[in-house]
Amino acid sequence: MPFVILLVTLFSVSVVHAAEEPVIGFVKTLKGEVSILSGQRQVVRKTRSRKINDILAYEENKGLETEDGTLVETRVSEPVNARDAYVNAALRRKDVIKTGPEASVGITFLDNTVITLGPETELEINEYLYKPRKGEAGLSGRMVQGTLQYISGSIAKIKPESVKIETPAGTIGVRGTRFVVKVDE
């Protein structure tokens, strides 16, 4: 019986470690209230709604709707864990960084890309790949609101076309070394 318990315990530990994403960067500067939301789970929400008439609204909803518009089923990813950020806090792929009013945070990625977020900003790190010896590199994020300053690291030098920041208005493709973007609600 003890052998079975040990085997189950070992299996549980390996599943937890396999699910954890590798570290891709660190918080380097911090002012004010900043949080990091980690881990994603799929959630299905069913709500009553009016009929969606155009394809753009349907795409934004990403759900399924009955013909008369009474029931909507929406599949979304939402964070599982929230923690306060601190200097040297590790960041992972799919983390969401949120700053409060009068807050800012400076992030340095493993390839020396630097991103600074201003007050009331939300940024999700969608993808991060940095394997320079194999020529593999990429960085993409989704900015919901706020301000962001970007300074290129090695990824933009190796594969500039693989760096993208999505905003509600469009996607920014990086071809230079630095930019600033502001997204209003």
C-alpha positions in Angstrom: 0.0 0.0 0.0 2.8 2.6 0.8 4.2 1.9 -2.7 0.9 2.9 -4.4 0.7 6.2 -2.3 4.3 7.0 -3.2 3.6 6.4 -6.9 0.5 8.6 -6.9 2.5 11.4 -5.1 5.3 11.3 -7.6 2.8 11.5 -10.5 1.0 14.5 -9.0 4.3 16.4 -8.5 5.4 15.8 -12.1 2.1 17.0 -13.5 2.4 20.3 -11.5 6.0 20.9 -12.7 5.2 20.0 -16.3 2.3 22.5 -16.4 4.4 25.4 -15.1 5.7 27.7 -17.8 9.4 28.6 -17.9 10.5 32.0 -16.6 10.8 34.5 -19.5 11.6 37.8 -17.7 11.6 39.7 -14.5 10.1 42.8 -12.9 13.0 45.3 -12.7 11.4 48.5 -11.5 8.1 49.0 -9.6 6.1 52.0 -8.4 2.6 51.8 -6.8 0.1 49.0 -7.1 1.0 46.3 -9.7 -0.3 42.7 -9.9 0.5 39.7 -11.9 -2.3 37.3 -12.9 -1.0 33.8 -13.8 -2.4 30.5 -15.0 -5.3 30.2 -17.3 -8.5 28.1 -17.2 -11.3 27.8 -19.8 -14.6 29.1 -18.5 -18.0 28.7 -20.2 -20.5 31.4 -19.5 -24.1 31.2 -20.5 -26.0 34.5 -20.4 -29.1 36.1 -21.9 -28.3 38.6 -24.6 -29.8 40.6 -27.5 -29.4 39.3 -31.0 -26.0 40.0 -32.6 -26.6 41.5 -36.0 -23.1 41.9 -37.5 -20.1 39.6 -37.8 -17.8 42.0 -36.0 -19.9 41.9 -32.8 -20.0 38.1 -33.1 -16.2 37.9 -33.4 -15.7 40.1 -30.4 -18.2 37.9 -28.4 -16.5 34.7 -29.5 -19.6 32.8 -28.4 -22.6 30.8 -29.8 -26.0 32.3 -29.9 -29.5 31.0 -30.6 -31.3 32.4 -33.6 -33.7 34.5 -31.5 -30.8 36.0 -29.6 -31.8 34.7 -26.1 -28.9 32.5 -25.1 -25.2 33.1 -25.5 -22.5 30.6 -24.6 -19.1 32.3 -24.3 -15.8 30.5 -23.8 -13.1 32.7 -22.2 -9.7 32.2 -20.5 -9.4 33.8 -17.1 -6.5 33.9 -14.7 -6.3 31.5 -11.8 -3.8 33.1 -9.5 -3.2 36.8 -8.7 -0.2 38.1 -6.8 1.4 41.4 -6.0 4.4 42.2 -8.2 7.7 42.9 -6.6 11.2 43.7 -7.9 12.7 40.5 -9.3 9.3 38.8 -9.6 9.5 36.1 -12.3 7.2 36.4 -15.3 5.9 33.5 -17.5 4.1 33.2 -20.8 0.4 34.0 -20.5 0.9 36.2 -17.4 -1.2 39.3 -17.3 0.4 42.4 -15.7 -1.9 45.1 -14.4 -1.0 48.5 -12.9 -3.1 50.6 -10.7 -3.6 54.4 -10.8 -0.3 56.3 -10.5 1.6 53.0 -10.8 4.3 51.8 -13.3 6.4 48.7 -13.8 9.6 48.0 -15.8 10.0 44.5 -17.2 13.2 43.0 -18.7 12.9 39.8 -20.7 15.6 37.2 -21.1 16.6 38.6 -24.5 17.0 42.1 -22.9 13.7 43.5 -24.4 12.5 46.1 -22.0 8.8 47.0 -21.6 7.6 49.7 -19.3 3.9 50.0 -18.4 2.3 53.2 -17.1 -0.7 53.8 -14.8 -3.9 51.7 -15.3 -2.4 49.4 -17.9 -3.1 45.8 -18.7 -0.8 43.6 -20.8 -1.0 39.9 -21.4 2.2 38.2 -22.6 0.8 35.7 -25.2 3.9 34.2 -26.6 7.6 34.3 -25.8 10.3 32.2 -27.5 14.0 32.9 -27.3 16.4 30.2 -28.7 19.0 32.3 -30.5 21.3 29.3 -31.4 18.4 27.8 -33.3 17.3 31.1 -34.8 14.0 30.8 -33.0 12.5 33.9 -31.5 9.2 35.6 -30.9 7.3 37.9 -28.6 3.7 38.8 -28.7 1.4 40.5 -26.2 -2.1 41.9 -26.0 -2.6 45.3 -24.5 -6.2 46.1 -23.3 -5.6 49.6 -22.0 -3.0 52.0 -20.7 0.5 53.0 -21.9 3.4 51.0 -22.9 7.0 51.8 -23.9 8.9 49.1 -25.8 12.7 48.9 -26.3 14.0 46.1 -28.6 16.2 43.3 -27.3 17.7 40.4 -29.2 14.4 39.0 -30.5 13.7 42.1 -32.6 17.3 41.8 -34.1 17.0 38.1 -34.8 13.4 38.1 -36.2 11.8 41.5 -36.2 8.7 40.2 -37.9 8.0 38.0 -34.9 7.4 40.8 -32.4 3.8 41.9 -32.2 1.7 43.9 -29.7 -2.1 43.6 -30.2 -4.3 46.5 -29.2 -8.1 47.0 -29.6 -7.4 49.2 -32.6 -4.9 46.9 -34.4 -1.6 45.1 -34.2 1.8 46.8 -33.9 4.6 45.0 -35.7 8.1 46.0 -34.5 10.6 47.0 -37.2 12.6 49.5 -35.2 14.1 49.7 -31.7 11.6 51.7 -29.7 8.0 52.8 -29.6 5.4 54.1 -27.2 1.6 53.2 -27.4 -1.4 54.5 -25.5 -4.7 52.6 -25.5 -7.8 54.4 -24.1 -10.7 52.4 -22.7 
